[in-house]
Amino acid sequence: MTRRTYMVLLPLVLGMAAWGGDDAKKETVMFRPKPIPVEAGAIQNAGCGTEIWRGGPSDGVTELVRYAVRVSEHSANAMIRVGWDAYETRQGEYRFETMDARFEQCLKYGQKLDIACFVTSNAGTKQIIDDAYCCYPAYVHEAMQASEQKDTINALWLNQKKHWEPNFANDFFFERYDALLKAFATYLEGTVSVEGRTVLRKQLVRCIEMRHFGFWGEGAYPKPLIPANSACLTRFADSFVRHFPDIWIVVPTNGMRFTAAYDALKDYHFHLLTVRNQKGLLGTFRDNWGDDEKRYQSIYYAGNGYEQDGVKLYELLRDRWKFAPLVGEPGRWGPRDGGFHPYWDLCDQVAYLHPAVIRNCNVSTGRSTTNPTDYSILDDPKALAAFHRMYALIGFRYLIKEGSITRGDGWLEAQLAWQNIGLTPTYDCWTVTYFLENAAGEEIWRGSSTLDLRRMLPDEQAAPGSQDVAVTQHTDRFENVPSGGQLWLQIVDPDGISPPLALSIEGRSAKGAYLLTP
């Protein structure tokens, strides 16, 4: 049974009805909930923690996460990665409607979508042109071949499969990619309907990953094919910002490694980390969580020596979580010589970079192209324990330490002490609401708080998951509040897509609300 502590400060005037009287006749109830510690498991929420491929009624590799609280029996976050050739075959004729099923699934199952678009290199395409795979339309390939800026065949290091790689200096290639993004932005302004509900597709998009450059769009590219300058790539980034002005955009980081091969792209990488749209600075995505962190010293740590106007590139990456989300996925790794064990250092990695979401998929369950051993994470208790704790830490983890509710004649005041013991704020907008229910369970009043959870950053000085962190005191006062009734707190998605946000305290009701007064 859930334990709560209520302390009622009785009115001084004898004979006063409960919650009645004027401003001098008021009653205060103290609210002291029981926190849920990180050790109990993850708090499932939209925009936080786990994420699955393609959405719908599935939940990824369930062994990777142990939940203390669930808001849905399905994953709350979904992701798709799409190649250009799948959506445009003839110039200007787009087939975005084939994506409708994903949007319908999101609406049906209360999910929002991370869309990685549009990949031009090694995106799992089935299109073969001139004995090589090609992730962009054939007409674009033909135009490049007929120009001075030709595309080139490259054998992927991972499996030696041959792929056509674009020439980013080609103006026609850019013009058609820009047209693709413009058409896709128009598609997102359209609606999707499921079971009598209709919303804008854009409302179902949590973020868009900028995937025009590099293997799988991750930002790393064959050294002989790296563009000669940043300008030809910067215009692609600006195209994303122009066409998606009010959606979170996240950018690749695998190409930001400090190496002479990438020196020509220094300005491009600084541009990615300084340009902004209406949401603010662009977020980032990092794949290969759980790999040997020694491999990433020249990207996310001081080993990255790139600097511009006194600003260090690695510091922009390290601190980006304070302004915009970091998302990504693990890799399929096996043990290596020298004592490396995959995934054991996950908690240190996330404590340093502060990701919001990491997909619970793409992990080693046997041999693969990147894991030539029989290693399976399902046989590695220490790796599974690292995932369990990691998912309990990443993203936001809000709780109310204590509070007081005071009611007078027609007014109500709520004073709550909030904490964020996670690793990030929420980057999505949530509305903190109060509502009253009468004895029959009917809602008789509702009011919105002025608290913006996006402004509640975790305490960097505290150990991850510690409840000994800074407290944010917030007071809301409401007038014209009816007398009587039980007061509840509920944190809702303004778009009406995601389930109500779960706090790291006991007492969540079937409605996703918390009782503040008896």
N, C-alpha and C positions, 0 to 999 in steps of 0.2 A: 504494500500500500504506500502511496506517495505521502511523504511527510512535508507539511508546511507549518510555518510558525506565524501566527497572527497575534498582534498585540493591539487591543482596542483601547484608545485613550478616551475615557468616558466624558461626556459633556458635564459642565459644572452646574447647569441649570436643571433642577430636578423636574421630572415629568415631561421632558422634551421627547418627542417621538424620534425613532431612529432616523438618521440622516436629515432630520428636519431642523427648523429654527432659522434664524437669520445668521449673518456673518459672525456674530458673537456666539452663536450656538452651533458648533460644528463638531464633527467627529472624525477622528483619524484612525486608520487601520494600518499597521505595519505589515509589510510583506517580506518574508525571509525564506526564499526558496532553497531547495537542496541542490547544489551544483552536481553535474555529471562530470567526473574526472576524465581526463584524456585516456587513462588506463582502461576505462570501460569501453572504449571504441569510438568510431567515427560518428559524427552527426551528419546524416545525409541531408544535403540541401542543393537547390539549383544554383549553378554558378560556383560550385565548390566541390572539391574532392574528386570523385570518380567521373569517368566519361566513357561512353561506349561508341563503337563504330555503328553508324547507320540507324541508331535509335530503335524505337519500337518496344515490344514486350520482352526485352531481354536485359541482362544485367552484367554482361562482361564476364571476366574470370572471377567468380564470386569468392574463391579462396583467398584473393588478395586483400580483402577488406572485411573487417569485423565491425558491425554497427552497434552503437549504443541506442541510437534513435533513427528511425526511418520515416520519411515523409511519403514514400511511395514504394510499392512492391517492384516497380520498374526503375531503371536508371533515370536520374533527373536531368542528365546532360548527355547530348549526343553529338556526333561529329561525322562529317563526310569529307572525302578528298576527291575532287573531280578534275578530270583532264579536259583540255580544250576540245579535242577532236570528238568527244562524246556529245557535244552540244551545238556544234556548227560543222556541217559537212560542205554545204554550198554557201558561197559568200552572202552574208546578211540573212541567212535562213537559220534560225535558232530553234532548238528543241528543248528549251528549259522545262516544258510541261512534263518531261520524263522525270523531273525532280519532284513533282507534286506529291508522289507517294511518301516521300520523306517528310514533307511539311505536314501532310495529313497525319502521319504517325506521331509527329511532335505534338500536334494539337490534341490528338486523342489521348496520348499518354502523359501530357503535362510536361513536355520536354522543350528545351530550346537548343538551337543548332549552331555548332561551330562549323563553318563552311571553308574548307581549304580550296581556294580557286585562283586561277585556273592553271593546272600544272602543265608544263610544256616539255618536261624531261622525265622519262622513266616513270610514268604514272600508272603502269599496269595496262596500257592500251593494248588492244587486239589488232589495231591497224598496222599493216605492214606495207611499206612503200619501198620499192627498189631494194628488197632484201634486208630492210631494217625497220624497226618499230618507229612509229611517228605519233607523237602526242598532240599535234596540231593539225588543222585541216590540210588536205592534199593540195588545195589551191594555194595555200600560203607557202607550202614547201616548193611548189612549182614556181611561184613568183620569186622566191629567194634563189632558186637554182638558175633562174633566168637573169639574175642581177649580178652586180659585182660583190654584194654582201651575201654570199651563199651560206646555207646551213651545211653542217658537217656530220658525218657518221662517227660515232664514238662507241667503243666496246666498254660496257659498264664493268668496273672493277669487281663488282660483287659476283656476277654470274657470267660475264663475258658476252652477254647479249648485246647485239648492235642496235643503237638508237640514233635517230636523227636528232642533232642538237641545233637549236636555233641560233641565228646570228642577230644579236640584240642591237647591233648598229643598223640593221635594215629598217628603213622608214616604213615600208609597207607592212612588215611584221608588227611594228608598234601600232600603226594605224588600225590594223585589224584587231589587235588585242584591246586597244582602247575602245573600239566599237563593241567588242564583246562585253566589256565591263559596263558600258553604257546600257546595252540591251539587258544585261542581267539586273542592273539597278532598277530598270523599268519593270522587269518581271517581279522583283521583290515588293514593288508598290502595289501589286495586285493582291487579291484575296484568296484564301483557302477556307473551305467549309467542311466541317465534320459534325455529324449528329446534331444539326441545327445551330451550330456555332460558326460564326464567320469572323476571321481576323485577317489583318494584313500579313502577308508572308514575312515582311520585315520584322514584325513583332516576335516572330519565332526564331530570329537570328540573334544569337548572343554575340558572335564576333565573326569576322572574315579574316582568314589567314592569307597573307600576300604570298602566293606560290608561283610567281612567274619565272623564278630564277633558281637553277640548281637541281641536282638529283632530287626527285620527288618534291621539288620546290623548297628544299630545306636550306638553300643558300650556298652549298658547296658545289663546285663546278670543275670539270676537267681542266687541269692547269693549262694545257695548250690552247684551250678555247676561252679562257677568261678574257672579257672585253678589255680593250686597250685603255678605256677611261670610264669614269663614273657617269658621265652625262647620259649615255645611252640607256643606263639602267634607272637613273633618277627619274626620268620621265615616266617610267612604269609605276614607280611609287607614287608620284604625283597624280597619276591617273586613278589609282585606288582611292586616294584622299578626295579627289574631285567627285567621283561617282558614288562614294559611300560616305557622305559628310557626317551622318549621325549614327553610324554603327561602329562599334569597337573594331579597329583594325590591328592585327598582330603580325609581326614581321619575323622572318627567319634569322637565326643567329649562327648557324653552322659555318657560314662563310666569313664570319668576323674574326677568324683566327689570325694572329700576328705572324705573318709569313710574307716573304718577299713576293711570292706568287700572287698575293692579293693586294699588294701595295697600290695598284692602280684603282682599286675600289674603295680606298679609304674614305674619300668624300661621300661616296654613295652610302656607306655604312653609317657615317655620322649623320647624313641626311635622314636615314630611316629612324634614327633615335632622337632627332630634334624636330622633325616635321610633325604637324598635328592636324586633326580635324575637329569638328565640334565636340567630340567626346573628350578630346585632350590629346596628350602625347600618345603615340602608337605603342601598343603592347608588344610582347615578344612571344615566340614559341621556341622551345628547346626539346628536341627529341633525344633519345639515348639516355634517359634517366636510368641509373643503376649501373652504368658502365664505369670503368676505372677512371676516377676523376683526374688522375694524372694526365690524361689525354686532353683535358679541357683547361689546363692552366693558361694556355695562350689565347683563350677566349674570355672566360668569365672572371679571371683572377689577374693579379698584378703582372703576370707574365705576358699579358696583352699590352704591348708598348705603344699602341696607336694613341695619338694625342692630337687635339685640334683646339687652338685658341686656349690652351691651358686646361682643357677638359679631357680626361682620360676615358677612352672608349669602354674599358672594363667597368669603370665606376657607373657609367650610364646603364650598362647591363645589370650590374649588381643591385642598383637602387631603383630600377624601373618599376618594381612592384608597388612602390609608394604612389604611383600615378596611373598605372595601367596594368592589366592582367598579364601574367605569364602562364602559358599552357604548354602541353606537350604529351609525350608518351615514352614508356620504357623502350628498351631494345632487347633483342633476343641474344643473350650472352651466355657463355660458359666459363668455367674456371680457366685461368691462364697460369703459365709458369711465373714464378715470383710470388705466388700466394694470393693472387687476386680472386675474390669470390664475388660473383655478380649480385648486385642489389644490397649487399651488406651495409654499404655506406649511404643508402638512400636518405636517412634522416639528417645526416650532416649536409648532404647536397641541398635538400629543401630548406633547411634552416638558414643556409647562406643565400639562396636566390629567391625564396618566398613564392613558389608557384601557387596559383589558385586551383588549377585543375590538371590532373595527370590521368590519362586513360588507363583503365584497368583491363588491358589487353596487350598483345604484342610482347609477351614474356616467354622465356624459354621453358618449353615443356618437352624437350628432346632435341634431336639434331635439327639444324637449320643452316642456312647459308652463312650466318654470322656466329653460329654455335656448332662447331664440328664435333662436339662431344655428346654423350648421352645424358648430360645434366638436365634435370627438370626442377624447376622451382618448387613444385609440389612435393619434392623429396628433400627440401632444404628448410627445416624449421626456422633457422636464423633469418633467412631471406623473407619468409612469410611473415615473421614477427616484425621485420623492418617495414614491410608494406603495411601491416596493420597499424603500426604507430604512425607511419608517414601519412596515411589517409586520415588519421585522427588529428593530425597537426595542420595539414595544408589548408589553404583557403581561410575563411573566417570561422570563428567559433565564439559566438556571442553568448553572454549570460548576464543575468541581473543578480547582483550581489545582494541587494536589499532595496526596499522602497517604502514609501508611505503614501496612502490615499486619503485625502481629506475632502469631506463633502459638507457643504453648507446649504443654505436655502437657494436651490436652483443652480448651484455651481459645483464643480469638481476640480480638484487639483491632484495631479499625480507627480510624485517626485521619485525617480528611479535612479539607482546607481548601476551603470552599465560597465561591463568589461568585455574585451576581445582577447581571448587567450589563444587565438589561432595565429596564422602567419601573414594574413592579408586582411584588408577590409573586403566588403562586398563591392564589386564594381558595377553591379546592376542596381537599379532603383527599386527599393522596397518601401512600402508605406506602413509605418507602425501605427496601429489603430487600437482604440479602446471601444468596447461595446458593453451595454447592459442587457441582461436577460431577466425577465420576470420569473415568478415561481413556475410558470408553465413552460419555461425554456424558450419563450418568444423574445426576439430582439426588440428592444424598445428605444434604443439610442445607440448612435455610433459617432465617434469623433477621431480625427487624425492628429497624430503627434507632429511636432515640428522637428523631431530628431531625424537626422540623416545618417544612416549607418555607414554610408560610404566615407564619411569623415572620421570614422573611428578606427584608426590604425592601431595595430598591436604594439605593445611595449617592447621596443628593441633591446632594452636592458634586462629583460626577464628571460629565463630559460624557456624554450618552446614548451607550451602546454601548462606552464605554471599559472596558478590562480593568484599569485602574489604579483599582480600587475596594476598598472594605472587604472583609475576609475573615472568614468565620465558621468558627472552628475547632470541630469536633465529634468526640467520641470515643464509640465504642460498644464494649462488651466483652461477649463471649458465653462461657458455660461449656458443658461437655458437647458440644463440637464434635468430630466425627470427624477423624482424621488423614487427610492426603492430599487430593488434589483441587485443582482450579482454583477460585479465588474470583471471583465475579461480583457486580456491583451492578445492581439493577433497581428502578425506581420505578413502583409499580403503583397503579391505581385500586381502592380498597377495595370499590367496587360491582361491579367486574369489567366495566365498560362501556367505558371509554376505553382506547386502546392505551397501553402503558407510556410514561412521560414520556421525552422526548428531552432530553439535555443538549447544551450548546454545546461539545462536545468530540468528537474523532474516535473511532471504534472501536465504534459501536453495532452490535450483532449482529442477526441476523434475529429473535431473541427480544426485542429492545429492551433488551438488557443490555450492560454494559461489563465487560471483563475487568480485574480488579485485580491478579491474580498470574499468573505464567506456569505 
